[in-house]
Amino acid sequence: MADFNRTSRIMATCAKAMPALLAEEMGALGLNVTRRLDAGVETEGSLLDAMRMNLQLRTAHRILYLLAETVITNPDELYNWVRSVPWEQYVRPDGYVSVQSSVLHSSIRDTRFAALRCKDAIVDRIRDAMGQRPDSGPEDTGSVVFLFWRDEYAAIYVDTSGEPLSRRGYRRLPWKAPLRETLAAGIVISSAWDGQSPFVNPMCGSGTLAIEAALMATATAPGLLRKNFGFMHVPDFRRKDWEELRSDAIGKRRTCGCEIVASDHDQRAVKTAQANARAAGMGDSIRFETCDFARTTLPGSGGVVILNPEYGERLGKGKDLSGDYRAIGDFFKKQCRGRRGFVFTGNMALAKGIGLRSKRRVQFFNSTIECRLLEFDIYEGTKRVSRQGSAGQDVNERPAPRRAGPAQA
Ligand SMILES: C[S@@+](CC[C@H](N)C(=O)[O-])C[C@H]1O[C@@H](n2cnc3c(N)ncnc32)[C@H](O)[C@@H]1O
């Protein structure tokens, strides 16, 4: 049976440009960061540590627990090697297994073939050992195995998350171009909001930024919202261990001590955001308004104002959005004095139309679209700049390229 205390390497994957944030989160959990890649951060730990990471991390996508690594040169070697792993310890014979992969090898033309050989080896091994074989298919709601194969290096992991952690479980209603929950969390963390001063999110869409802010303000672990994780399908999983981690996290929750306001001019968006906030248990922590962004209530003083306007790639295609960006600049300048203003956008040409000097630009990727979180200090005398004149430094740390791993872009 699987030993939940056995230590191995654990790779937490994330979106490109987010490893610095994720490494900070992992450090705060007391984990020792051993390696950073383009889209992931590695540490060492047990399956119990992996459970805690699934519960607590806000910017991670998947928590991969390393079972084996080797050098292989062709699909037959892949099959034999995967079959040598004691899968009966990690996958229930009466369960369901899905193999996901990232494969780049000259002997493989279709990566699905590598995943299929890998799946065959797993179920053959379990059938021989247990007299029964698990079902298999593409669903990520049971056991999930992750194969990484680059050049001659191959590694195989238990995906302890199963469904990606960006699916927190609170998005009950669909809305146009929502941010991934993990990306929204990264944006809020990058704003360095203190969790006490006002947090204002005009143009809230489905409310992801405000909901992630509320989860942080109430110290709610994001994994508390989900019922199913990959690690729950490991044969020796003890629910009691999970319940202990959960009650510890529940004990650390606090009531929201600040004002969080979210607004959108589309009433359907506001209804969606409200339903999502309620599903996240944050319905009482966020005040929703239906209005033009410039009429959003700005409570108290200080704090942050974050907008994620349409930027053409996903929403607003074909629309002239330049007026919106100029109006955001006016809103900041005229109504947001003493606050820190942020715009998250994938269109820097439109962003220039804001007409204010950004003091910081943080790079993100929204799926494959390169985006920036722009920060504006808004104080008495903040001036417009010319369309060409927007200044500011990109501040993302770029981790140095290192040895191959599943979180490589
Ligand atoms: C890119 S979406 C925001 C997505 C959001 N961050 C999420 O995670 O769901 C932009 C939103 O801005 C809203 N919007 C556009 N123009 C607006 C305006 N003038 N005033 C208020 N909301 C506006 C749209 O209705 C849309 O919901």
The ligand as an SDF file (V2000), in Angstrom:
LIG
                    3D

 27 29  0  0  0  0  0  0  0  0999 V2000
  -12.8970   40.8500  -19.3390 C   0  0  0  0  0  0  0  0  0  0  0  0
  -14.4310   40.9000  -18.5030 S   0  0  0  0  0  0  0  0  0  0  0  0
  -13.9680   40.7190  -16.8150 C   0  0  0  0  0  0  0  0  0  0  0  0
  -13.7780   39.2720  -16.4620 C   0  0  0  0  0  0  0  0  0  0  0  0
  -13.5650   39.0470  -14.9890 C   0  0  0  0  0  0  0  0  0  0  0  0
  -12.2460   39.4770  -14.5410 N   0  0  0  0  0  0  0  0  0  0  0  0
  -13.8050   37.5900  -14.6420 C   0  0  0  0  0  0  0  0  0  0  0  0
  -12.9030   36.9050  -14.0940 O   0  0  0  0  0  0  0  0  0  0  0  0
  -14.8990   37.0900  -14.9270 O   0  0  0  0  0  0  0  0  0  0  0  0
  -14.8350   42.5870  -18.6080 C   0  0  0  0  0  0  0  0  0  0  0  0
  -16.1550   42.9630  -17.9780 C   0  0  0  0  0  0  0  0  0  0  0  0
  -16.2750   44.3800  -18.0390 O   0  0  0  0  0  0  0  0  0  0  0  0
  -17.6380   44.7010  -18.1720 C   0  0  0  0  0  0  0  0  0  0  0  0
  -17.7140   46.0940  -18.7140 N   0  0  0  0  0  0  0  0  0  0  0  0
  -17.3540   46.5030  -19.9410 C   0  0  0  0  0  0  0  0  0  0  0  0
  -17.5320   47.8530  -20.0320 N   0  0  0  0  0  0  0  0  0  0  0  0
  -17.9940   48.2820  -18.8330 C   0  0  0  0  0  0  0  0  0  0  0  0
  -18.3510   49.5550  -18.2910 C   0  0  0  0  0  0  0  0  0  0  0  0
  -18.2650   50.6710  -19.0280 N   0  0  0  0  0  0  0  0  0  0  0  0
  -18.7630   49.6130  -17.0090 N   0  0  0  0  0  0  0  0  0  0  0  0
  -18.8600   48.4940  -16.2630 C   0  0  0  0  0  0  0  0  0  0  0  0
  -18.5480   47.2500  -16.7090 N   0  0  0  0  0  0  0  0  0  0  0  0
  -18.1100   47.1460  -17.9900 C   0  0  0  0  0  0  0  0  0  0  0  0
  -18.2020   43.6280  -19.0820 C   0  0  0  0  0  0  0  0  0  0  0  0
  -19.6160   43.4950  -18.8780 O   0  0  0  0  0  0  0  0  0  0  0  0
  -17.4020   42.4020  -18.6460 C   0  0  0  0  0  0  0  0  0  0  0  0
  -18.1380   41.6480  -17.7120 O   0  0  0  0  0  0  0  0  0  0  0  0
  1  2  1  0
  2  3  1  0
  2 10  1  0
  3  4  1  0
  4  5  1  0
  5  6  1  0
  5  7  1  0
  7  8  2  0
  7  9  1  0
 10 11  1  0
 11 12  1  0
 11 26  1  0
 12 13  1  0
 13 14  1  0
 13 24  1  0
 14 15  1  0
 14 23  1  0
 15 16  2  0
 16 17  1  0
 17 18  1  0
 17 23  2  0
 18 19  1  0
 18 20  2  0
 20 21  1  0
 21 22  2  0
 22 23  1  0
 24 25  1  0
 24 26  1  0
 26 27  1  0
M  CHG  2   2   1   9  -1
M  END
$$$$
